């Protein structure tokens, strides 16, 4: 028996003899009491020394071999395995994070929080019934292979909805179901393979999109937004060779303006001439609180340069994790191929539930109810904060409170969150300090009547010192 190895068996112990032998040898190897390469006694010799059956020792050695601690070499015996060779290679450098870690997300919707549908407006009972139907339907086909682009029932229902509500004529085969907007953005970037290229990005614009573009190896080019939306000519002047333009044409995030018809024609024309792609982020769908929602940009794209990114997270619930991409006909097969290998569709149960929700007309009715509810809550917030300078009503689901130049809206947001509110700092939506404007974006979706006055009473003393500087 090797020096440093002493095996004592306790036949009345709870652990088996095999476990006791393997544990003792394992500890000796890991502690370095048995050197790598040392030969262990044969099954017969150790069994004779310990007074146990050969099969008991053999089982202990097999356990150690499974853990790669010993190597059985047939007639040559069993030896302690050599440790893994130390690598002398230089560690691969890892790029630092693009920005500081995000603050923890709140547990539940808080006053003024953006991007979260009304918790009290979600049709809980109806959704529970629809989910129960989906569970039974999914169980009936649980053993079959699922289409990585999404179940056909949902893709067909999405195509019908888009034709009715957004003016997009597309086939179900052009639709790829995703796990949300960001998953759709990732799928589009992987499919087009535009690493190293420039991408127009609205200024101000959604910071998660900007970070996503950078992480995918693109260079975001800030393009100003005015009361007609993206300033296309500015983008052409800055980087006419950009491969991608990301735009929220229906309701600009965060300012809520709609891209004008003139700008739409200019944007689609630039993409057709230069061979660029337009990513249309239609994150609020038809939840337009001021007038009727304009048709989607993809509806007026004869050249097939627009890729439509949609989600149900802002209209139903974030926890669903369901979105979709509509690919131009020429790219549909390529999108499907990438989705199959790198971005398969989410849970079949949730997909079937959303499909039934759309088919039964519940989704359109839900959107109509939410538009009325959000409009009422926006008007109530404007009335409650009436008299504050810099207050602006937008077409989207937030009210903007502009602050005097030089105001630290990020510090103000920290104070508000410490007080149990969750507004967004307007300055964080800008990429460049030169064009940055301070302000607070106050989401209206979760401002129930019982919470509105109390939330505004907590907000006023926080903003008063800054507004007094006007």
C-alpha positions as CSV (number, residue, x, y, z in Angstrom):
1,X,0.0,0.0,0.0
2,X,1.4,3.5,-0.9
3,X,2.9,5.5,1.9
4,X,0.4,8.0,3.2
5,X,-2.5,5.7,2.6
6,X,-4.1,4.1,5.7
7,X,-7.6,2.6,5.3
8,X,-9.6,1.8,8.3
9,X,-13.0,0.3,7.8
10,X,-15.9,0.6,10.2
11,X,-18.3,-2.2,9.5
12,X,-21.1,-0.7,11.6
13,X,-21.0,2.7,9.9
14,X,-23.9,4.0,7.9
15,X,-21.7,4.3,4.7
16,X,-20.9,1.2,2.8
17,X,-17.5,-0.4,2.7
18,X,-17.1,0.7,-1.0
19,X,-17.8,4.3,0.0
20,X,-15.3,4.2,2.9
21,X,-12.6,2.8,0.7
22,X,-13.2,5.4,-2.1
23,X,-13.5,8.3,0.3
24,X,-10.2,7.4,2.0
25,X,-8.2,7.1,-1.2
26,X,-9.9,10.2,-2.7
27,X,-8.9,12.3,0.4
28,X,-5.3,11.0,0.2
29,X,-5.0,11.9,-3.5
30,X,-6.5,15.4,-3.1
31,X,-4.4,16.1,0.0
32,X,-1.2,15.1,-1.9
33,X,-0.4,12.2,0.4
34,X,-0.3,10.0,-2.6
35,X,1.8,11.3,-5.5
36,X,0.5,11.4,-9.1
37,X,1.6,8.2,-10.9
38,X,1.7,6.1,-7.7
39,X,0.5,2.6,-8.2
40,X,-2.4,1.4,-6.0
41,X,-2.6,-2.1,-4.7
42,X,-4.4,-4.6,-7.0
43,X,-8.0,-5.5,-6.2
44,X,-6.9,-8.9,-4.7
45,X,-4.1,-7.5,-2.6
46,X,-6.2,-4.6,-1.1
47,X,-9.2,-6.9,-0.6
48,X,-6.9,-9.4,1.3
49,X,-5.4,-6.6,3.5
50,X,-8.8,-5.2,4.4
51,X,-10.6,-8.5,4.7
52,X,-13.3,-7.6,2.1
53,X,-14.5,-9.0,-1.2
54,X,-12.6,-8.2,-4.4
55,X,-15.8,-6.8,-5.9
56,X,-15.9,-4.2,-3.1
57,X,-12.4,-2.9,-3.9
58,X,-13.2,-3.0,-7.6
59,X,-16.3,-0.8,-7.2
60,X,-14.3,1.7,-5.1
61,X,-11.6,1.9,-7.8
62,X,-14.3,2.3,-10.6
63,X,-15.8,5.3,-8.7
64,X,-12.4,6.9,-8.5
65,X,-11.8,6.3,-12.2
66,X,-15.2,7.9,-13.0
67,X,-14.0,11.0,-11.1
68,X,-10.7,10.9,-13.2
69,X,-8.6,10.5,-10.0
70,X,-7.1,7.2,-11.0
71,X,-6.4,5.4,-14.2
72,X,-6.8,1.7,-14.7
73,X,-4.2,0.3,-17.1
74,X,-5.1,-3.4,-17.2
75,X,-2.2,-5.7,-16.3
76,X,-0.1,-2.6,-15.5
77,X,-2.3,-1.9,-12.5
78,X,-4.2,1.2,-11.3
79,X,-2.3,4.4,-10.9
80,X,-3.1,7.9,-9.5
81,X,-3.9,10.2,-12.4
82,X,-1.6,13.0,-13.4
83,X,-3.1,16.5,-12.6
84,X,-4.1,18.7,-15.6
85,X,-1.2,20.5,-17.1
86,X,-0.8,24.1,-16.2
87,X,-1.3,26.4,-19.1
88,X,1.3,29.0,-19.8
89,X,-0.8,30.8,-22.3
90,X,-1.7,34.5,-21.7
91,X,-5.3,35.0,-20.5
92,X,-7.6,36.1,-23.2
93,X,-8.5,39.8,-22.5
94,X,-12.2,40.5,-21.8
95,X,-13.7,43.8,-22.9
96,X,-15.0,45.9,-20.0
97,X,-18.7,46.5,-19.6
98,X,-20.1,49.3,-21.8
99,X,-21.7,51.0,-18.8
100,X,-22.0,50.6,-15.1
101,X,-24.2,47.8,-13.9
102,X,-27.9,48.6,-14.1
103,X,-29.7,49.3,-10.9
104,X,-31.8,46.4,-9.7
105,X,-35.2,46.2,-11.3
106,X,-38.1,46.9,-8.9
107,X,-40.1,43.9,-7.7
108,X,-43.4,45.3,-8.9
109,X,-44.6,48.2,-11.1
110,X,-43.9,51.5,-9.3
111,X,-45.3,54.9,-9.9
112,X,-43.9,56.6,-13.0
113,X,-42.2,53.4,-14.2
114,X,-41.9,53.2,-18.0
115,X,-42.3,50.1,-20.2
116,X,-44.5,48.1,-17.9
117,X,-48.2,47.6,-18.8
118,X,-50.9,48.4,-16.2
119,X,-50.8,45.6,-13.6
120,X,-54.5,46.2,-12.7
121,X,-55.5,46.3,-16.4
122,X,-54.3,42.8,-17.2
123,X,-57.2,40.3,-17.8
124,X,-56.1,37.8,-15.2
125,X,-59.2,35.5,-15.3
126,X,-59.4,35.4,-19.1
127,X,-55.7,34.8,-19.4
128,X,-55.8,32.0,-16.8
129,X,-58.5,30.3,-18.9
130,X,-56.6,30.7,-22.1
131,X,-53.4,29.3,-20.5
132,X,-55.3,26.3,-19.3
133,X,-56.5,25.6,-22.8
134,X,-52.9,26.0,-24.1
135,X,-51.5,23.6,-21.5
136,X,-53.9,20.9,-22.6
137,X,-53.2,21.6,-26.3
138,X,-49.4,21.4,-25.7
139,X,-49.7,18.2,-23.7
140,X,-51.4,16.5,-26.7
141,X,-48.4,17.2,-28.9
142,X,-45.6,17.1,-26.3
143,X,-43.6,14.4,-28.0
144,X,-43.6,16.1,-31.5
145,X,-40.8,18.3,-32.8
146,X,-41.6,22.0,-32.6
147,X,-41.0,24.5,-35.3
148,X,-38.1,26.7,-34.1
149,X,-39.7,29.7,-35.9
150,X,-42.8,29.4,-33.7
151,X,-46.1,27.5,-33.8
152,X,-48.0,28.0,-37.1
153,X,-51.2,29.0,-35.2
154,X,-49.5,32.0,-33.6
155,X,-47.6,33.1,-36.7
156,X,-50.9,33.0,-38.7
157,X,-52.7,35.1,-36.1
158,X,-49.9,37.6,-35.9
159,X,-50.0,38.0,-39.7
160,X,-53.7,38.6,-39.6
161,X,-53.3,41.2,-36.8
162,X,-50.6,43.0,-38.6
163,X,-52.7,43.3,-41.8
164,X,-55.6,44.7,-39.8
165,X,-53.9,47.0,-37.3
166,X,-50.6,47.9,-38.9
167,X,-51.2,47.7,-42.6
168,X,-48.5,45.0,-43.1
169,X,-49.3,42.3,-45.7
170,X,-47.1,39.3,-45.0
171,X,-47.3,35.5,-44.9
172,X,-46.9,33.4,-41.8
173,X,-43.6,32.1,-43.2
174,X,-42.1,35.6,-42.9
175,X,-42.8,35.7,-39.2
176,X,-40.3,34.3,-36.6
177,X,-41.5,34.2,-33.0
178,X,-38.9,35.4,-30.5
179,X,-38.5,35.8,-26.8
180,X,-39.0,39.6,-27.0
181,X,-37.6,42.7,-28.7
182,X,-34.0,42.2,-27.7
183,X,-34.1,38.6,-28.9
184,X,-35.5,39.8,-32.2
185,X,-32.8,42.5,-32.5
186,X,-30.1,39.8,-31.9
187,X,-31.7,37.5,-34.5
188,X,-31.7,40.3,-37.1
189,X,-28.1,41.3,-36.5
190,X,-26.9,37.7,-36.6
191,X,-28.8,37.0,-39.8
192,X,-27.5,40.1,-41.7
193,X,-24.0,39.7,-40.4
194,X,-23.3,43.5,-40.3
195,X,-20.5,43.4,-37.7
196,X,-18.1,46.3,-38.1
197,X,-20.6,48.5,-39.9
198,X,-22.2,51.8,-38.9
199,X,-25.8,51.9,-37.7
200,X,-28.0,55.0,-37.4
201,X,-29.5,55.4,-34.0
202,X,-32.2,57.9,-32.9
203,X,-30.9,60.7,-30.6
204,X,-32.4,60.4,-28.1
205,X,-33.1,56.7,-28.4
206,X,-33.5,53.4,-26.5
207,X,-30.3,52.8,-24.6
208,X,-30.8,49.0,-24.7
209,X,-30.8,49.1,-28.5
210,X,-27.6,51.3,-28.5
211,X,-25.8,48.9,-26.2
212,X,-27.0,45.9,-28.2
213,X,-25.6,47.4,-31.4
214,X,-22.3,48.0,-29.7
215,X,-22.1,44.5,-28.2
216,X,-22.8,43.1,-31.7
217,X,-19.8,44.9,-33.1
218,X,-21.6,47.8,-34.8
219,X,-20.9,51.5,-34.5
220,X,-24.0,53.5,-33.5
221,X,-24.3,56.9,-35.2
222,X,-26.5,59.3,-33.3
223,X,-29.1,61.0,-35.6
224,X,-31.2,63.8,-34.2
225,X,-35.0,63.5,-33.7
226,X,-37.3,66.5,-34.1
227,X,-41.0,67.0,-34.2
228,X,-41.1,64.9,-37.5
229,X,-39.0,62.1,-36.1
230,X,-35.6,60.9,-37.3
231,X,-33.7,63.6,-39.3
232,X,-32.9,61.4,-42.3
233,X,-30.8,64.0,-44.1
234,X,-28.6,64.4,-41.0
235,X,-28.0,60.6,-41.1
236,X,-27.1,60.7,-44.8
237,X,-24.7,63.6,-44.2
238,X,-23.0,61.8,-41.2
239,X,-22.8,58.2,-42.5
240,X,-24.4,57.6,-45.9
241,X,-22.7,54.1,-45.9
242,X,-24.4,52.9,-42.7
243,X,-25.7,49.3,-43.0
244,X,-28.5,49.6,-40.6
245,X,-31.0,52.3,-39.3
246,X,-33.0,51.5,-36.1
247,X,-36.1,53.6,-35.9
248,X,-39.3,53.7,-33.7
249,X,-41.4,55.1,-36.5
250,X,-44.9,54.8,-34.9
251,X,-44.1,56.4,-31.6
252,X,-40.5,57.5,-31.1
253,X,-38.9,56.2,-27.9
254,X,-38.8,58.2,-25.7
255,X,-40.3,61.5,-27.2
256,X,-43.5,59.9,-28.7
257,X,-43.4,61.7,-32.1
258,X,-44.5,59.8,-35.2
259,X,-42.2,59.7,-38.2
260,X,-43.7,61.9,-40.9
261,X,-44.6,60.7,-44.3
262,X,-41.8,62.8,-45.9
263,X,-39.2,61.3,-43.6
264,X,-40.6,57.8,-44.2
265,X,-40.2,58.2,-47.9
266,X,-36.7,59.6,-47.4
267,X,-35.7,56.8,-45.1
268,X,-37.0,54.0,-47.3
269,X,-35.5,55.6,-50.4
270,X,-32.1,55.9,-48.8
271,X,-32.2,52.2,-47.8
272,X,-33.2,51.1,-51.3
273,X,-30.4,53.2,-52.9
274,X,-27.6,52.2,-50.5
275,X,-28.6,48.6,-49.8
276,X,-29.1,49.3,-46.1
277,X,-31.5,47.7,-43.7
278,X,-34.1,49.4,-41.6
279,X,-35.0,47.9,-38.2
280,X,-38.5,49.1,-37.3
281,X,-39.0,48.8,-33.6
282,X,-42.8,49.0,-33.2
283,X,-42.6,48.6,-29.4
284,X,-46.0,50.2,-28.6
285,X,-47.8,48.7,-31.5
286,X,-51.1,50.7,-31.9
287,X,-51.2,52.1,-28.4
288,X,-51.3,55.6,-29.7
289,X,-53.0,58.0,-27.2
290,X,-53.2,60.9,-29.6
291,X,-55.2,60.2,-32.7
292,X,-55.0,57.0,-34.7
293,X,-51.8,55.1,-35.0
294,X,-50.0,55.5,-38.4
295,X,-49.4,52.4,-40.5
296,X,-46.2,50.6,-39.9
297,X,-43.1,51.7,-41.9
298,X,-42.9,48.2,-43.3
299,X,-46.3,48.7,-45.0
300,X,-44.8,51.2,-47.4
301,X,-41.6,49.4,-48.2
302,X,-41.7,48.1,-51.8
303,X,-38.0,47.3,-51.9
304,X,-38.1,44.9,-49.0
305,X,-35.5,46.7,-46.9
306,X,-37.5,46.9,-43.6
307,X,-37.3,44.3,-40.9
308,X,-40.2,44.6,-38.4
309,X,-39.5,44.0,-34.7
310,X,-42.6,43.5,-32.5
311,X,-43.3,42.4,-28.9
312,X,-46.3,41.7,-26.6
313,X,-44.3,42.8,-23.5
314,X,-45.5,46.4,-23.6
315,X,-49.1,45.6,-24.5
316,X,-49.8,42.4,-22.4
317,X,-47.1,41.6,-19.9
318,X,-43.3,41.6,-19.7
319,X,-43.3,38.2,-18.1
320,X,-44.7,36.6,-21.2
321,X,-41.4,36.9,-23.1
322,X,-43.0,36.8,-26.5
323,X,-42.1,38.9,-29.5
324,X,-41.7,38.4,-33.2
325,X,-39.8,39.5,-36.3
326,X,-41.3,40.0,-39.8
327,X,-38.6,39.4,-42.4
328,X,-38.8,40.6,-46.0
329,X,-39.8,37.7,-48.3
330,X,-36.2,37.4,-49.7
331,X,-34.8,36.9,-46.2
332,X,-37.4,34.7,-44.7
333,X,-35.6,31.5,-45.3
334,X,-32.3,32.9,-44.0
335,X,-34.0,34.2,-40.8
336,X,-35.6,30.8,-40.3
337,X,-32.2,29.1,-40.6
338,X,-30.6,31.3,-38.0
339,X,-33.5,31.0,-35.7
340,X,-33.4,27.2,-35.9
341,X,-29.8,27.0,-34.8
342,X,-29.3,30.1,-32.6
343,X,-32.6,31.6,-31.5
344,X,-35.5,29.1,-31.2
345,X,-38.9,30.2,-30.3
346,X,-40.1,30.4,-26.6
347,X,-42.4,28.1,-24.7
348,X,-45.1,26.4,-26.9
349,X,-47.6,26.8,-24.1
350,X,-47.2,30.6,-24.1
351,X,-47.3,30.7,-27.9
352,X,-50.6,28.8,-28.0
353,X,-52.1,31.0,-25.4
354,X,-51.2,34.2,-27.2
355,X,-52.5,32.7,-30.5
356,X,-55.9,32.0,-28.8
357,X,-55.9,35.4,-27.3
358,X,-55.5,36.9,-30.7
359,X,-57.9,34.6,-32.5
360,X,-60.7,35.2,-30.0
361,X,-60.5,39.0,-30.6
362,X,-59.4,39.5,-27.0
363,X,-56.2,41.2,-27.9
364,X,-57.8,44.0,-29.9
365,X,-60.4,44.5,-27.2
366,X,-57.6,44.6,-24.6
367,X,-55.8,47.3,-26.6
368,X,-58.9,49.5,-26.8
369,X,-59.5,49.2,-23.1
370,X,-55.8,50.0,-22.4
371,X,-55.9,53.1,-24.6
372,X,-58.8,54.5,-22.7
373,X,-57.3,53.6,-19.3
374,X,-53.8,55.1,-20.2
375,X,-55.3,58.2,-21.7
376,X,-57.3,58.8,-18.5
377,X,-54.3,58.3,-16.3
378,X,-52.2,60.6,-18.5
379,X,-54.8,63.3,-18.2
380,X,-55.1,62.8,-14.5
381,X,-51.3,63.1,-14.1
382,X,-51.3,66.3,-16.2
383,X,-54.1,67.8,-14.1
384,X,-52.3,66.8,-10.8
385,X,-49.0,68.4,-11.9
386,X,-50.6,71.4,-13.7
387,X,-48.6,74.5,-13.1
388,X,-45.2,72.9,-13.2
389,X,-43.1,74.5,-15.9
390,X,-41.7,72.2,-18.6
391,X,-44.5,69.7,-18.4
392,X,-45.3,68.1,-21.8
393,X,-47.9,65.5,-22.9
394,X,-46.7,63.0,-25.4
395,X,-48.4,60.6,-27.7
396,X,-46.7,57.7,-26.0
397,X,-47.3,56.3,-22.5
398,X,-45.3,58.9,-20.6
399,X,-45.4,62.5,-19.6
400,X,-42.2,64.5,-20.0
401,X,-41.1,67.0,-17.4
402,X,-38.2,69.1,-18.9
403,X,-35.7,70.4,-16.5
404,X,-33.5,73.5,-16.8
405,X,-30.2,73.1,-18.7
406,X,-27.4,71.7,-16.4
407,X,-29.8,69.9,-14.1
408,X,-28.7,66.5,-12.9
409,X,-31.7,64.4,-13.8
410,X,-29.8,61.2,-12.9
411,X,-29.3,62.3,-9.3
412,X,-32.9,63.3,-9.2
413,X,-34.0,59.9,-10.3
414,X,-31.9,58.3,-7.6
415,X,-33.7,60.4,-5.0
416,X,-37.1,59.5,-6.5
417,X,-36.3,55.8,-6.5
418,X,-35.3,56.0,-2.9
419,X,-38.7,57.5,-2.2
420,X,-40.5,54.6,-3.9
421,X,-40.9,56.0,-7.4
422,X,-39.4,54.9,-10.7
423,X,-39.1,57.7,-13.3
424,X,-36.5,57.6,-16.1
425,X,-33.9,60.3,-16.6
426,X,-34.2,61.8,-20.1
427,X,-30.4,62.4,-20.4
428,X,-29.7,58.6,-20.3
429,X,-31.5,58.2,-23.6
430,X,-28.8,60.4,-25.3
431,X,-25.5,59.1,-26.6
432,X,-23.7,62.5,-26.8
433,X,-23.5,65.2,-24.1
434,X,-23.6,67.9,-26.8
435,X,-27.3,67.1,-27.6
436,X,-28.2,65.9,-24.1
437,X,-31.3,67.5,-22.5
438,X,-32.2,66.8,-18.8
439,X,-35.7,65.8,-17.9
440,X,-37.9,63.2,-16.2
441,X,-40.0,60.7,-18.1
442,X,-43.0,59.9,-16.0
443,X,-44.7,56.6,-17.1
444,X,-48.5,56.7,-16.7
445,X,-49.5,53.1,-17.1
446,X,-49.4,52.2,-13.4
447,X,-50.8,55.4,-11.9
448,X,-54.1,54.2,-10.3
449,X,-56.3,56.8,-8.8
450,X,-55.5,55.7,-5.3
451,X,-51.7,56.2,-5.9
452,X,-51.6,59.3,-8.1
453,X,-52.0,62.1,-5.6
454,X,-49.6,60.4,-3.1
455,X,-46.9,59.9,-5.8
456,X,-47.2,63.5,-7.1
457,X,-46.9,64.7,-3.5
458,X,-43.6,62.9,-3.1
459,X,-42.4,64.1,-6.5
460,X,-43.0,67.8,-6.2
461,X,-40.5,68.6,-3.4
462,X,-37.8,66.7,-5.3
463,X,-38.2,68.7,-8.5
464,X,-39.1,72.1,-7.0
465,X,-35.5,73.2,-6.4
466,X,-34.5,72.5,-10.0
467,X,-37.6,74.1,-11.5
468,X,-37.1,77.2,-9.4
469,X,-33.9,77.9,-11.4
470,X,-35.9,78.7,-14.6
